[in-house]
Amino acid sequence: LQDEETRKDYDYMLDHPEEYYRHYYHYYSRRLAPKVDVTIVILVTVCAISVFQFFSWWSSYNEAINYLASVPKYRIQATEIARQQGLLNKTKEKGKNRRSKEEIREEEEEIIKDIIKNKIDIKGGYQKPKIYDILLFQILLAPFYWCKYIVWYCWWIYCFTIKGQEYGVEEKLYIIRRYMKMSQSQFDSLEDHQKETFLERQLWIRENYEVYKQEQEEELKKKMAMDPRWKRYRRWMKNEGPGRLTFIDD
């Protein structure tokens, strides 16, 4: 009875003893209610998701490195760089430090992967994970990002709306990316010649972008029309179609 809420329930029971079902409900609802603080539950959940995110991204990054190490183009380049730096010669030691062929092969493989990691900038979903990209840090840094965005937005309005300045290269690419509805990582993964084409065609102008978008859609339709797999699919949809329900009696 030291708790205020339970004392109210007790006083109500003394005044209304006939409502025993209600008394049972309040008693067990308070007795079986979780005693853990909701804040702790949310914090533990966010930390668990963040840990899973980080290790998942790291696994994807390692898969990308292993794949690039198996591609002859990148493997030959990495091997040549390793020879120029004298890294492969160190693995072939003689005398007491001599190792087995398997150990030498594993070390050479690690050297090639390290060179690929340092020389190739992997972007998109397989890029090297960063600690600041996980959910926990995104939540903690959210106020900073919001303030940064507000300052940037005010600067944009002042420079290009009020003063009427011309867009720079970065501003033009930003507008194009917004038109294409792509994230920053997706846009960064595009080749440089594609971005140069965007700038040459002045796609930061809405009318030019609409023309470009229409051209891309028409080109995609032509590719799909010539693709034998799509031809088979369209023929199947025309003749058979997806599963149908019939009510024909046997």
N, C-alpha and C positions, 0 to 999 in steps of 0.2 A: 504493500500500500504506500510505499514511499514515492512511487511514480505517480505523477499527476494524472496521466491518462487512465491508468489502471484503477486509480482511486475513483475517478468519475464513473467508470464502468461498475465498480463495486457499489457505489452509492445508488446508481440507477437500478441495479439488481435488487437492492433492499427496498426501493420504492415500487418496483414492478416485478415481483417474484414470479408472476404468471408467464412472463416472456422468457421461458427457459431456453427455447431454441436460439433466440437472439443472444442470450448469455453464453451458450455453448460456442456460437460462432465467434464472438469477440474474444473469448478466452483462447481458443485454438489459433485464431488468426494472429494474435499477439505472441503466443507461445512458439508457433512455427515460423514466424516472420524471420527473414535472414538478419543476422546481427552484424554483417559485414558492411562497412561504409561504401556507399555507391561510388564515391570518388576513387577509392582504392581499386574497385573492380574495373572502372573505366581506365585508370592508369595502367593496370596490369594488362588489360586487353590491348591497349595501344602499344605497349612495349612488346607484347607477343607478336602483334601484326608487323611491327617495325623489324623485329629480328627475322621473321619469316621473309619479309620483303628483301632485306639485305642479302641473306644467304641465297634466295632465289635468283636475284639479279647477279650475284657473284657466280652462281652455277651457269647461268646463261652466258656470262662473259667468258668463262673458261671453255664452254662448248664452242663459242665463236673462235677462240684462239686455237683450239684443237683442230677445228675445221680449216682455218687458214693455214695451219702448219701442214695440212695434208694436201693443199692445193699446190701443184708444181710451180706455178708462177711466183707465189710468195715464198715458197720453201727455197727455191733456187736463189732468190734475191737475199734472203736471210742467211743462207749458207755462205754466199759470197761475202757479205758484210762480216760474218764471223771469222772467215779466213783472213780478211784484210786486217781485222783487229787482233788476230793471233789467238782467238779464243779456242778454236778447235785444236790447235797444236798443243795446248796445255793438257788436253784430255788424254793424249798419247804419251804418257810418261813411262820410263823404263826403270829397270832395277827393282829395288824393294817396293817402290810406289806403283809398280805396274798393276793394273787392274784387269778384270775380265772384259771380254768384248761386250757383254750385256751391260755392265756398269758404264763403259765408255759410250755405248749407244744411248743409254738413258740420259747421261750428262749432256751429250750433244743435242739431244731432243729438247732438253730444258733450255740450253743456250739459244737454240733456234726460236723457241717460243718466247723467250725474254726479248729477243731482238724484234720479233713481230709485235709484241706488246708496246715496245718503245717507239717503233717506226710507223706503225699503222694506227690511225685514229679511228676506232670503231664507234659508230654512231647509231642512234636508234635504240631499239629494245635490247641490243646486245652490247651496249657501251659499258665501260668500266663503272661499277657502282660507286656512288658517292654518298658519304654518310649524311649529307645535308638533304638528300632526296627522299629519305625514309619518312614515314608518317609522323613519327615523334618529333623530329626536327622541323617538319613542315608546320606542325601545330604550334610549336614554340616560337618559330620565326614568322608566323602569320601576321602579327602586328607590324613587324618591320617591313614585310613585303607590301602590306596595305599602305603604309606611309610612303614607301618608295614609289608605289604606283600612283598615288595621289600627287606627289611632287612631279613625277614624270608627266602625268596627264595635264597638270596646270602649265608645265613648260611647253607641251605640245600645243595647247590652245593659244598660249601667248605668242609663240613663234610663228605658227602656220595659219592660225585663224585671225588673230588680232593684227599682227605685223605683216602677214602675208608672205613670209619667206618661202623660197623654193625648197623642195624636198631634197635631202641628201641621199646617197646610195642606201644607207642603213634604213632611212625612213621609207624609201620606195620599196625596199624588200619587206619591211614590216607590213606595209599596206597590202602588198601582193600576198603575203602569207595569211593575212586576215581574210582576204577574198577567197583564198583556197581552203580556208578553215583547217589549217594544219597547225600542229603544235610546234614549238621552237625546235625540239629535237628532231621531229619529222622533217622540217624544212632544212635543218642543218645537214641532214643525211643526203640531200640532193647533191648532184654533181655541180661543179662550178660552171660548166658550160650551160647547164639548164638555167641557172640564175642569170647568166649573161644574156641568154635568150629572152628571159622575162624582162630584163632591163631594155634590151634592144627593141622589143615590141611595146614598151611603155605600158606594161600591164597594171601599173599603179593607177592608171586612168580607168574608171569603171567600164566605159564603153569598149575600150580595147580588151579588157579582161573578158567581157561577155562574148566578144567575137572569138577569142582564144578558147574559151570554155566550150563554145559550140563546135569549133573545129576538133577539139579533143574528143567530144562525144561522138561526132561523125566518124572520126578515125577509129574509135573503139568499136563502133557498130560494124565498120568494114572488116576489122580484124576478127570479130566474132562471127561474121557472115562467112569468112574464109576458113575459119577454124573447123577441121573435120569433127572434133568432139562436140562443138556446138551444133553442127549440122545433124549429127546423130541424135543429140538431145531434142532438137526441134522436131525431127522426124518422129521420134518416139512420142513426144507430147501431142503431135498431130494425130498419130495412129492409135496410140494406146492411152496416153495421158496418165495422170496419177491415179491412184486407186479409186475406183468408182463403186457406188452402192447401187445394186439393182434389186428389183422386186419381182423378177421373172420366176414363175413357178416351174419347178422341175417336171 
